Amino acid sequence: MEKSLFKFIWKFSSRHQVFILLVTVISYPITYILLELPKLIVNDAVQGDGFPREVFTFEFDQISYLVLLCMTFLGLVIVSNGLKLYINVFKGRLGERMLRRLRFELFQRVLRFRLPHFRKISSGEIIPMITSEVEDVGGFIGEAFALPAYQGGMLVVQLGFIFMQDPLLGLAAISSYPVQGYIIPKLQRKVVLLSRKRVKNVRLIADKVGESISGVPEIHANDASAWHFADVSDRLYENFKIRYEIFNRKYFIKFINNFMNQLTPFFFYLIGGYLVIEGNLTIGALLAVIAAYKDLAGPWKELLAYYQMTADVSVKYQTVVENFDPADIYPVERLTADDVTSLKGDIVLNNVTFSGGAAGQEVFDLSLTVPEGQNYAVVGPDGSGRSEVLQLAAGLVSPGSGQVSIGGQDLDKLSESTLGREIAYVGGAVHIWTGTIRDNMYYGLRHRPLIEQEREGDELRDYKRRLSEAKETKNPTFDLAADWDDYTAAGVESADTLDRRALEMLAAVNLDADIYRLGLQSRFDPTLDDAFAERILGVRVTLADRIAADPQLAGLVELWDVKTFNASASLSENLFFAVPTDPEITMEQVPDLPEVRTFLKDTGLNSKLQDIGLKIAETMVELFANVSGDSGLLGTYSFITQDDLPEFDRIVRVAKSASQRPGLSDADKSRLVALAFKLVPARHRLGVMDDALRAEICEARKEFHSKVVNKSSAFVAIDPTVYLPPLTIEDNLLFGRARVDRRDARQRIDHVIRSMVAETGLREPIMFAGFDYHVGVSGSRLSASQRRRLALVRGLLKNARITILDDIATGLNEEDRALRATLREILSGRTFLFGTPNAALAEEFVDHIVLDQGRIAKESAE
Amino acid sequence: MSLETEVEALRRVPLFRGIDETKLRLLAFISDRMEYKAGERLCTQGEEGDSAFIILTGQADVKVNTPEGDKTVAQVGEHSIVGEIAILCDVPRTATLIAVGDMDVLTVSKDDFLKLLKEFPDMSLEVMRTLAMRLERTTRDLAAARTGAAA
């Protein structure tokens, strides 16, 4: 990578730089004429004589001559400003393109680092390098050549003028330059060193903050926050110190510069004055020189600012780039090549030595042959070199000496297109990507975009622009929206068969029940798949029929019926008989929705609900007044939390007090309404509901439907013939609520639903809905074991010639044993390398070795 | 039925006789109100017990598993509390309870009952007194049975 910023800029933008310079030079005479014209207009057109004048063989009288000059002036104003606009945009665009190129190059280099290198660097340091630290480079690139050339040119012209007037004065004008030229770089060097220090210190702060975030449970569990406070605060002080030093020096440079600049006129007046008195120089010439010298200050200042900026940006560039150039970086072709060499044959490790940089991560002079198409266990406790051997076999790390080959192909010389497609490796520390289950399962099939996304109109134009920009900045032209799933590699024909195969694999690793449950709990958009929604509605009808026919079941659920009150549902559901379209809206927010607010006010239900809320609050306050906060009773049973209790205590007191002022605020009132909305009468037997109220609520539904649901999209009516997108698939299947006052009603109904789902063949589509479940940041919404099994499915779906598993399903329990048997069956006929710390499992495999301290302790008994 | 009627029923349970009303209201509130149809099981012998039942209306058969099959040993009715042994000490259910007709039952979970006792020590005292009296009666019955058997 280019070590110096200027080399980088010149290499990738020399053409543009020359162009910028040309345009800048062209703009110079225009600016000059623009400054001269007003003088001409005043002196020649307004006050001049001798009209008519002849210009380009045309004759002009005074008025039309004035108009001509003014029009020229106007034209030049437009041209000059237009040119400025154009060149600024051009510079900005160039800067952004170069920045994009630089950032992409840096990211690509991160992926080219060898795995052991990542032990030495942290993401907390790398991220600010790629994002914020190079930011200034972009703004600088447009100015890098044009500014010094232009301002330097100006300076030379002005100096030339002074020298022409009098060489002695010329010397006086530049007399301070050698001093400035000597002192300022010296001072600037210190500043550069300090900025380097500052950049590194900020990186360290970023790293410490990042580490605190990832280790936050540890901090709390050990009461170590004080230590971290001190640590970061210390670094912040360091930062302050460096910054303060930088300020001091920067302003000192400015001081020297200003001082020197104002010292020169001193010589002018002294030497010039002497020359004038002696009669060797006219007074007019002296004044002209002094005026010219004033004009020198502008370019000189610009040049100095440029010099400081260059020093600053260069050091930033270097401090970043030096981190991305480790000696052993992989060649870029290893990542970009797209040809696959078939890895057919035995895995052979030949006198392989490897060191991961610490004890327990070493392999010493190890030779091993894993025959093709056989299952083979590598046994050894953690730190025995087991993981290293498996990573060597997967081509993830390279041996220090010796050779790892498969079918005679040296893995170190192969590209990732071969290694990553021919070998499926699932290590002990799996990573789940933020995204859906589907994204994670098919991750191992997404090597290149395969089927182009069809585009037309604006979309196509936008896409073409994206492509041309990518080419301009040496970014890849891969289309993210294309279909990347490689069906052929997975051994299937289409997306459908791939989904089906994924189901088989999920079942094989016992993840199917989990995915099914996630599917039931997921929401799905019926516009995407009408047929599925129809089938769910079909089950809903059959389920309702079955419930109606079976008195046992009928007692367990309360189905939605627009005419009757549902005691197992909340008051809000009962009142609206609709659900908010946005499932993220919580009960606390419902009373404040504008539609709801107006509706409650218009129907007069507002005060009734407030009364109910008040009664509930009163009861809660009374019941729990003497209960201590840490008993936990309140949390489980009441719909008020312990923290809310004092607040409601206040509301109750205010409401009860005789004086009307200040009374309840609007916020208090909505809190009471929200409390009433949460009431589930069958669970919270507070005696606030009577038949009249129930009837009134059922009556109000109609009005809510006609006034709100039919007019706004904020609510979806509960309708037996319609799929309700805000509810989960499960709630859509059971069109009602399991009764809260019947023992195990939920479980018993679930059981019925499950069997009906199985009967109607809906299990599969529900699991497919589960494929779209979002797993959270790095799979945080899955359990550790789910994450591992999901990664296993990812590996199996690759359908690779060689599968390498490390520390997966190594338990002695029945479940793991069965899983291992299934894995061997799925992978039969292919090479299957299984790493385990558990020696007892070795016998299950056709062959095995035992590792200890990086050496083979026991070859299998063959 | 609302809290008030439940409190009324609780007051008639001997175990809660000496406990003041606000605490009974709290007990009622944190309990789950369950409905059972004839033939449904409240609990099964040998299972782990996690809740006690306070019968508001209806009756249940107490059945014990014997070598000759299930045998009804007693019947419990309104205002009685059953299964409280299971929530005070960790023993499996000693009998099976089956609803005879439709029943209304308050179910108190073990955790909540213990929390309540911890929160209100006089309530624990009351429970202790009742249990001690029951023990005394059982001991007397046992002694009587022994002397009866010896005779």
Interface residues (C-beta under 8 A of the other chain):
Chain A: Q552 G555 T619 E622 L623 F624 N626 V627 S628 S631 G632 L633 T636 Y637 S638 A682 R683 H684 R685 L686 G687 R739 V740 D741 R742 R743
Chain B: M1 S2 L3 E4 E6 T22 R25 L26 A28 F29 I30 D32 R33 M34 E35 Y36 K37 E40 L42 T107 D111 D112 K115 L116 K118 E119
